[in-house]
Amino acid sequence: MGVTTTPGAHRGTQDRAVRSAASKVPEPTAMFWVVKILTTGIGEATSDYRARALGPVPAVAAAGLLLAAAPAAQPRTRRYLPAVYWSTMAADVAHVALGVPYAVSASPFAVALALVFVPWQRTEGTLEVATVAGGRREVF
């Protein structure tokens, strides 16, 4: 006795795999979160070092240039490139260089995320990262 399946029964899984392979952002798996935690720590240490070695103004300027350049580079890629994607992270330069408390510096980032996620959800009907392969979803 063989196992029978309905035609297209695995289609959802296959469609998701195809979308994920074409996506320009990483799938939020357990490994994603491990990398995210590790890179956040590295970003904190790098930010602290730059602020102390370069001084507050050059450190903020360098972080600002990277933060402006990385999102400009992302749409030009054809697939997910870790170096481009992860370079868009903003470290805590405001806290280290300018003495802004974390609670104060985190608030504008929370508002910025809401200003991105709410229109994205309303416009696209999803926040599914596997569907980000270019175009309007990538802009969000």
C-alpha positions in Angstrom: 0.0 0.0 0.0 1.4 3.3 -1.1 0.8 6.7 0.4 -1.3 8.9 -1.8 -1.5 12.6 -1.6 -3.8 15.1 -3.2 -2.2 16.9 -6.2 -0.7 20.2 -4.9 -0.8 19.1 -1.3 2.8 20.2 -0.8 2.4 23.2 -3.0 2.4 25.7 -0.1 5.7 24.3 1.2 7.2 24.4 -2.2 5.9 27.9 -2.9 7.4 29.1 0.4 10.7 27.5 -0.4 10.8 29.2 -3.8 9.9 32.6 -2.3 12.5 32.2 0.5 15.2 31.3 -2.0 14.4 34.5 -4.0 14.1 36.7 -0.9 16.6 39.4 -0.3 16.3 39.2 3.5 17.2 36.4 5.8 14.5 34.0 7.1 14.1 34.6 10.9 15.1 31.2 12.0 16.9 30.3 15.2 20.3 30.8 13.5 19.1 34.3 12.4 18.5 35.2 16.1 21.9 33.8 17.1 23.6 35.9 14.5 21.5 38.9 15.4 22.5 38.7 19.1 26.2 38.2 18.2 26.3 41.1 15.7 24.5 43.4 18.1 27.2 42.7 20.7 29.9 43.3 18.0 28.1 46.5 16.9 28.0 47.7 20.5 31.7 47.1 21.0 32.6 48.7 17.6 30.5 51.7 18.4 32.1 52.2 21.8 35.6 51.8 20.2 34.9 54.3 17.4 33.4 56.9 19.8 36.5 56.7 22.0 39.1 56.4 19.3 37.7 58.9 16.8 35.7 61.2 19.1 32.0 61.7 19.1 31.5 63.8 16.0 33.6 61.6 13.6 32.0 58.4 15.1 28.5 59.7 14.5 29.4 60.9 11.0 30.9 57.5 10.1 27.8 55.6 11.5 25.6 58.0 9.6 27.4 57.5 6.3 27.2 53.7 6.7 23.5 53.9 7.6 22.9 56.0 4.5 25.0 53.9 2.1 23.8 50.5 3.0 20.1 51.0 2.2 21.1 52.6 -1.1 23.1 49.4 -1.9 20.4 46.9 -0.9 18.0 47.5 -3.9 20.9 47.1 -6.3 21.6 43.5 -5.2 19.9 40.6 -6.9 19.8 38.3 -3.9 20.4 38.3 -0.1 23.9 39.4 0.6 24.7 39.2 4.3 27.3 42.0 4.3 24.9 44.4 2.7 21.9 43.4 4.8 23.7 43.4 8.1 25.5 46.7 7.5 22.2 48.5 7.8 22.2 48.1 11.6 22.5 51.2 13.6 24.6 50.9 16.8 24.3 53.0 19.9 26.5 55.9 18.9 24.0 58.3 20.3 24.4 56.8 23.8 28.1 56.4 23.8 29.1 59.6 21.9 26.4 61.9 23.0 25.3 60.4 26.4 21.7 60.0 25.3 19.9 57.4 27.5 18.9 54.1 25.9 15.2 54.7 26.7 15.4 58.0 24.9 17.3 56.8 21.8 15.2 53.6 21.5 11.9 55.6 21.3 12.6 57.2 17.8 13.6 53.7 16.5 10.4 52.2 17.8 8.4 55.0 16.1 10.4 54.5 12.9 9.6 50.8 12.9 5.9 51.5 13.3 6.1 54.0 10.4 7.5 51.2 8.2 5.5 48.2 9.5 2.0 49.7 9.6 2.0 51.0 6.0 3.8 47.8 4.8 1.1 45.6 6.3 -1.7 47.8 5.0 -0.3 48.1 1.5 1.1 44.5 1.0 -1.3 42.6 3.3 1.7 40.8 4.8 4.9 41.3 6.7 6.3 37.9 5.5 10.0 38.4 4.9 10.2 35.5 2.5 8.2 37.6 0.0 10.8 40.5 0.0 12.5 40.0 -3.4 12.5 43.5 -4.7 10.2 46.3 -5.7 7.9 48.0 -3.3 8.3 45.3 -0.5 12.0 45.9 -0.5 11.5 49.7 -0.2 9.5 49.0 2.9 
